[in-house]
Amino acid sequence: FDGNIAVVSNNSQGMEELVTYIYNQGHRRIAYIHGDNTSVTRMRLSGFYRTLQRLGVEIPDDYVKECPYRDADSAARVTGELLDLPNPPTCILYPDDYSALGGINEIRDRGMRIPADISIAGYDGIMVARILDPKLTTLCQDTEAIGKIAADKLIDLVEHPKTTLIDRYVIEGTLFRGASVKNINQ
């Protein structure tokens, strides 16, 4: 964070919580469509791989794909690539909830049902995720807390430039279970 105040979501921990929930629902073939190469993406990818390693799940390389953040069209195309694999995943994770909407369109265009035929999960916790049918399983970032701390630190920096602590503040997210991840434990 190079001498700047940073207020960020705990992306690694959030991904760990999301992947563990999906694993506990019985899924072992978990695909992850991740965003562009940014520090956020690297943290989430690390959390994804580390959690699966801890759980003893090996994921084929073709289950991990890149697509720009908030790009529903690219997410739809990549979802199609995953569904066309000889042994497709049982659950697809998206880089954000907008991308998940693109995935939902592709899945429905193929006549498949969520979560009966394929499970999905997003990341962000945007309001639309809670009104979709089924409600989207997603990791909700606490944008209110992030904004409040960022504003407080900026005010401190302006009013007390010599005594304000230059640091990195990490805000935890919460899992919104929704209904888009099927429990396949039999």
ABEGO torsion letter per residue (X at the ends): XGGBBBBBBBAAAAAAAAAAAAAAAGBABBBBBBBBBBAAAAAAAAAAAAAAAAAGBBBBAAABBBBBBGBAAAAAAAAAAAAABABBBABBBBABAAAAAAAAAAAAAAGBBOAAABBBBBBGGBAAAAABOBBBBBBBBBAAAAAAAAAAAAAAAAABAAABBBBBBBBBBBBBAEAABBBABX
